[in-house]
Amino acid sequence: MMKAACYRMQGQGSEVIQLEEFPIPQPGPHEVIVQVHAHGVNPTDCKRRSGFRGPMKHEVTIPGFDAAGTISQLGSDVVGQRVNQRVWVWEAALGCWDGAAAEYVRVPASRAMLLPDSASMQLGASLGVPAFTAAHALRLGNAHPGDVVLITGGGGAVGNAAVALAKFMGCHVLATARSQEQQEDARLAGADHVVAPVAEEIARKIAEVTNGQGVQHMVDVDLGGHLEHAWSYVAENGSIASYGSASNPKPILDWAKYMYRNISIHGVAIFEVPEEDKLAAAKLVQQALEQKFFVERIAKTFPLEETGFAHDYQETGRPRGKVIVQVS
């Protein structure tokens, strides 16, 4: 048997998540069992638990998409000597698989990626959703070495990963961040320039850096908050990839300003991305990880039995860095 954090009804994390025992899962074909050392909490975990993303699909839910640990068992058709291999896990709770807030988790072998010895388990558990969102957003812009990329929200989880990945790809990075601490985090991730999220300041710095041409690509945390001015940030034939619009979920688009500059706008919802694009994003993240481009940022660590409080902290504590559930 194994211990796992789970909930049987939706609500506040500390009120509905409890520790229970479950049978240790067994791998099917092309699957592996990972003994979980650390699980990274994401906003999407909280949104599913709270009911924001719709009702529960099963009687009981073990949350958690992202984790790191060691492979303990292989299913049939899994190639290689992978038992005891250190891995970081993504999409653990997608589809029919239970999540990673547990002592063991069953995932497709393709979702358990080699964790280099240079990376800690906590860093591995921090990747997953944020890094994949960032990687796909950058790939949508077809970013090339030397391109100037604007990354808004560079102090957040996705934005910080986007800064690191863009630098790995050889881009020149301009990031925005609100507080001094977030601006420092963006710089530590590799941003070449960091400014406050004020339209005039962003425009001034872009004009300076690009000689008035605009950035080739923009990775955006809040499309509704930036749509009024973003057309002037981006170069002709450039692109925007946005993974959020919290300040204005139904923004009005002045289409002519974007159309006449041939600016493409992409939405990013990583769970709906085609499999081939997910694997391409995984490859990009893995390469950057092996080259030590990611900076470990841990806001707070909770034991498995306090997973509910970890969710509360993710939602209300405005964490600077990743909220981690330490499993073993």
C-alpha positions as CSV (number, residue, x, y, z in Angstrom):
1,M,0.0,0.0,0.0
2,M,1.0,3.6,-0.5
3,K,0.0,7.0,1.0
4,A,-1.5,9.6,-1.2
5,A,-3.1,13.0,-0.8
6,C,-6.6,13.0,-2.3
7,Y,-10.0,14.7,-2.3
8,R,-13.5,13.3,-2.7
9,M,-15.2,16.6,-3.0
10,Q,-14.2,20.0,-4.3
11,G,-13.5,23.0,-2.1
12,Q,-10.7,24.7,-0.3
13,G,-7.5,22.7,-0.2
14,S,-7.0,22.3,3.5
15,E,-10.7,21.5,4.0
16,V,-11.0,18.7,1.3
17,I,-7.6,17.2,0.8
18,Q,-6.8,14.3,3.1
19,L,-4.2,11.5,3.3
20,E,-5.4,8.0,2.5
21,E,-3.9,4.7,1.6
22,F,-4.2,3.1,-1.9
23,P,-2.7,0.1,-3.6
24,I,0.6,0.8,-5.2
25,P,-0.2,1.1,-9.0
26,Q,1.0,-1.5,-11.4
27,P,2.4,-0.5,-14.8
28,G,0.7,-1.3,-18.1
29,P,2.5,-1.6,-21.4
30,H,4.7,1.4,-22.1
31,E,4.3,2.7,-18.6
32,V,6.6,3.1,-15.6
33,I,6.1,3.4,-11.8
34,V,7.9,6.3,-10.2
35,Q,8.6,6.5,-6.5
36,V,7.9,10.1,-5.9
37,H,10.4,12.2,-4.0
38,A,8.9,15.7,-4.6
39,H,5.7,17.0,-6.3
40,G,5.4,20.6,-7.6
41,V,2.0,22.3,-7.0
42,N,0.6,24.3,-10.0
43,P,-2.3,26.7,-10.2
44,T,-4.1,24.2,-12.5
45,D,-4.0,21.7,-9.6
46,C,-5.8,24.2,-7.5
47,K,-8.3,25.2,-10.2
48,R,-9.3,21.5,-10.7
49,R,-9.7,20.9,-7.0
50,S,-11.7,24.1,-6.4
51,G,-14.2,23.4,-9.2
52,F,-13.0,26.3,-11.4
53,R,-12.2,23.9,-14.2
54,G,-15.5,21.9,-13.9
55,P,-16.8,19.1,-11.7
56,M,-14.8,16.1,-10.7
57,K,-14.6,13.2,-13.2
58,H,-13.9,10.5,-10.6
59,E,-15.1,9.6,-7.1
60,V,-11.6,10.3,-5.7
61,T,-8.8,12.4,-7.2
62,I,-5.1,12.4,-6.4
63,P,-3.9,15.7,-7.7
64,G,-0.5,16.7,-9.1
65,F,0.8,16.9,-12.7
66,D,4.5,17.5,-11.9
67,A,7.0,15.4,-9.9
68,A,10.5,14.0,-9.6
69,G,11.6,10.7,-8.2
70,T,13.1,7.4,-9.2
71,I,11.7,4.6,-11.4
72,S,10.8,1.6,-9.4
73,Q,9.1,-0.6,-12.0
74,L,8.8,-1.0,-15.7
75,G,5.9,-2.1,-17.8
76,S,6.2,-4.4,-20.8
77,D,7.7,-2.9,-23.9
78,V,9.6,-0.2,-22.0
79,V,13.1,-0.1,-23.5
80,G,16.3,0.3,-21.5
81,Q,17.6,-0.3,-18.0
82,R,15.5,2.4,-16.3
83,V,14.9,1.0,-12.8
84,N,16.4,3.4,-10.2
85,Q,16.8,6.1,-12.9
86,R,16.3,9.6,-11.5
87,V,13.4,11.3,-13.5
88,W,11.2,14.3,-13.7
89,V,7.6,13.7,-14.5
90,W,5.1,15.7,-16.5
91,E,1.3,15.2,-17.1
92,A,1.0,12.7,-14.3
93,A,-2.7,13.5,-13.6
94,L,-3.8,13.7,-17.3
95,G,-6.4,11.3,-18.6
96,C,-6.7,8.0,-16.7
97,W,-3.6,8.5,-14.6
98,D,-3.8,9.6,-10.9
99,G,-1.6,12.4,-9.9
100,A,1.8,12.8,-8.3
101,A,0.8,13.8,-4.7
102,A,1.5,10.2,-3.7
103,E,4.3,7.9,-2.8
104,Y,4.1,6.2,-6.2
105,V,2.7,7.3,-9.5
106,R,2.0,5.5,-12.8
107,V,2.9,7.4,-16.0
108,P,3.7,6.6,-19.6
109,A,7.4,6.1,-20.0
110,S,7.6,9.1,-22.3
111,R,6.4,11.3,-19.4
112,A,9.4,10.3,-17.1
113,M,12.4,12.2,-18.3
114,L,16.0,11.7,-17.2
115,L,16.9,14.0,-14.3
116,P,20.6,14.9,-14.5
117,D,22.7,14.4,-11.4
118,S,23.3,18.2,-11.5
119,A,19.6,18.9,-10.9
120,S,17.9,18.4,-7.6
121,M,14.6,16.6,-7.1
122,Q,12.9,19.9,-6.2
123,L,14.1,21.5,-9.5
124,G,12.8,18.4,-11.4
125,A,9.4,18.7,-9.7
126,S,9.3,22.4,-10.6
127,L,9.4,21.9,-14.4
128,G,6.4,20.2,-15.9
129,V,3.5,22.6,-16.6
130,P,5.4,25.9,-16.4
131,A,8.3,24.8,-18.5
132,F,6.2,23.0,-21.1
133,T,3.9,26.1,-21.4
134,A,7.0,28.3,-21.9
135,A,8.6,25.9,-24.4
136,H,5.5,25.6,-26.5
137,A,5.0,29.3,-26.5
138,L,8.5,29.9,-27.7
139,R,8.2,27.2,-30.4
140,L,5.0,28.8,-31.7
141,G,7.1,31.9,-32.4
142,N,9.7,29.9,-34.2
143,A,12.3,31.6,-32.1
144,H,15.8,31.6,-33.6
145,P,19.2,32.6,-32.2
146,G,19.5,36.4,-32.2
147,D,15.8,37.1,-32.1
148,V,14.6,39.6,-29.6
149,V,11.8,38.1,-27.4
150,L,9.6,40.0,-25.0
151,I,8.5,37.9,-22.0
152,T,5.8,39.5,-19.8
153,G,5.6,38.2,-16.2
154,G,9.2,37.2,-16.2
155,G,9.1,36.7,-12.4
156,G,6.3,34.1,-12.5
157,A,6.7,30.4,-13.0
158,V,6.0,30.3,-16.8
159,G,7.7,33.6,-17.5
160,N,10.8,32.6,-15.6
161,A,11.0,29.3,-17.5
162,A,10.5,31.2,-20.7
163,V,13.4,33.5,-20.0
164,A,15.7,30.5,-19.3
165,L,14.5,28.6,-22.4
166,A,14.8,31.7,-24.7
167,K,18.4,32.2,-23.5
168,F,19.1,28.6,-24.2
169,M,17.7,29.1,-27.7
170,G,20.1,32.0,-28.2
171,C,17.6,34.8,-28.1
172,H,18.0,38.3,-26.7
173,V,15.4,38.6,-23.9
174,L,13.5,41.6,-22.6
175,A,11.3,40.7,-19.6
176,T,8.7,42.5,-17.5
177,A,8.2,42.0,-13.8
178,R,6.3,44.0,-11.1
179,S,8.3,43.8,-7.9
180,Q,12.0,44.2,-7.3
181,E,12.2,40.6,-6.2
182,Q,10.5,39.4,-9.4
183,Q,12.7,41.6,-11.5
184,E,15.7,40.0,-9.8
185,D,14.3,36.5,-10.5
186,A,14.0,37.4,-14.2
187,R,17.6,38.6,-14.3
188,L,18.8,35.5,-12.5
189,A,17.0,33.4,-15.1
190,G,19.0,35.2,-17.8
191,A,17.0,38.2,-19.0
192,D,19.1,40.8,-20.8
193,H,16.7,43.6,-19.9
194,V,14.0,43.8,-17.2
195,V,11.4,46.6,-16.9
196,A,8.3,47.3,-15.0
197,P,5.0,46.2,-16.7
198,V,4.2,49.8,-17.8
199,A,3.4,50.3,-21.5
200,E,5.5,53.4,-21.9
201,E,8.6,51.7,-20.3
202,I,8.1,48.6,-22.3
203,A,7.8,50.5,-25.6
204,R,10.9,52.7,-24.8
205,K,13.1,49.7,-24.0
206,I,11.9,47.8,-27.1
207,A,12.7,50.8,-29.3
208,E,16.1,51.1,-27.8
209,V,17.0,47.4,-28.0
210,T,15.5,46.8,-31.5
211,N,16.3,50.1,-33.1
212,G,12.6,50.8,-33.5
213,Q,11.9,47.5,-35.3
214,G,10.0,45.7,-32.5
215,V,10.5,42.2,-31.1
216,Q,10.2,39.1,-33.2
217,H,8.1,37.2,-30.6
218,M,6.2,37.9,-27.4
219,V,5.4,35.3,-24.7
220,D,2.5,36.8,-22.7
221,V,1.0,36.2,-19.3
222,D,-2.0,38.5,-19.7
223,L,-3.3,39.2,-23.2
224,G,-6.2,41.2,-22.0
225,G,-3.9,43.6,-20.1
226,H,-1.5,44.0,-23.0
227,L,-3.6,43.8,-26.2
228,E,-4.1,47.6,-26.5
229,H,-0.4,48.2,-26.9
230,A,1.1,44.8,-27.9
231,W,0.8,45.5,-31.6
232,S,3.3,48.3,-31.2
233,Y,5.8,46.0,-29.4
234,V,5.9,43.3,-32.0
235,A,7.8,43.6,-35.4
236,E,6.0,43.1,-38.7
237,N,5.4,39.4,-39.3
238,G,6.1,38.8,-35.6
239,S,4.0,36.7,-33.2
240,I,2.4,36.6,-29.8
241,A,1.8,33.5,-27.7
242,S,-0.4,34.0,-24.7
243,Y,-1.2,31.6,-21.9
244,G,-3.5,33.8,-19.9
245,S,-5.8,36.8,-19.8
246,A,-6.7,37.1,-16.1
247,S,-7.2,40.9,-16.0
248,N,-9.7,40.8,-18.9
249,P,-10.9,37.4,-20.1
250,K,-12.9,38.9,-23.0
251,P,-10.6,41.6,-24.4
252,I,-11.5,43.7,-27.4
253,L,-9.1,43.3,-30.3
254,D,-8.3,46.3,-32.7
255,W,-7.8,43.8,-35.5
256,A,-6.6,46.2,-38.2
257,K,-3.5,47.2,-36.1
258,Y,-2.5,43.5,-35.9
259,M,-3.6,42.5,-39.4
260,Y,-1.7,45.2,-41.3
261,R,1.5,44.2,-39.4
262,N,0.9,40.5,-40.1
263,I,1.1,39.7,-36.4
264,S,0.0,36.2,-35.4
265,I,-1.7,35.6,-32.1
266,H,-1.6,32.1,-30.5
267,G,-3.3,30.8,-27.5
268,V,-1.4,28.3,-25.3
269,A,-3.2,25.6,-23.4
270,I,-0.5,22.9,-22.9
271,F,-2.8,20.0,-22.2
272,E,-4.5,20.4,-25.5
273,V,-1.3,20.5,-27.6
274,P,-0.8,17.7,-30.1
275,E,1.4,14.9,-28.9
276,E,4.2,15.6,-31.4
277,D,4.4,19.2,-30.1
278,K,4.4,18.0,-26.5
279,L,7.4,15.7,-27.2
280,A,9.2,18.5,-29.0
281,A,8.6,20.8,-26.0
282,A,9.9,18.0,-23.7
283,K,13.1,17.7,-25.8
284,L,13.7,21.5,-25.6
285,V,13.2,21.5,-21.8
286,Q,15.4,18.4,-21.4
287,Q,18.2,20.0,-23.4
288,A,18.0,23.3,-21.4
289,L,18.0,21.3,-18.1
290,E,21.1,19.3,-19.1
291,Q,22.9,22.5,-19.9
292,K,21.9,23.9,-16.5
293,F,19.8,26.9,-17.8
294,F,17.0,26.5,-15.2
295,V,17.4,28.3,-11.8
296,E,15.9,26.5,-8.8
297,R,13.3,28.8,-7.1
298,I,11.5,27.1,-4.1
299,A,9.0,29.3,-2.3
300,K,8.0,26.8,0.4
301,T,8.0,23.1,1.1
302,F,5.2,21.0,2.7
303,P,5.1,17.4,3.8
304,L,2.7,15.1,1.9
305,E,0.2,15.1,4.8
306,E,-0.1,18.9,4.4
307,T,-0.8,18.9,0.7
308,G,-4.0,20.8,1.3
309,F,-2.1,23.6,3.0
310,A,0.3,23.6,0.1
311,H,-2.7,24.3,-2.2
312,D,-3.9,27.1,0.1
313,Y,-0.4,28.7,0.0
314,Q,-0.3,28.4,-3.8
315,E,-3.6,30.2,-4.1
316,T,-3.3,32.9,-1.4
317,G,0.4,33.2,-0.4
318,R,1.6,34.8,-3.7
319,P,4.6,32.5,-3.7
320,R,8.0,33.6,-5.1
321,G,9.0,30.4,-6.7
322,K,7.6,26.9,-6.6
323,V,5.5,25.3,-3.9
324,I,6.8,21.8,-3.3
325,V,5.3,18.8,-1.6
326,Q,8.1,16.7,-0.2
327,V,7.0,13.1,-0.4
328,S,10.2,11.2,0.6
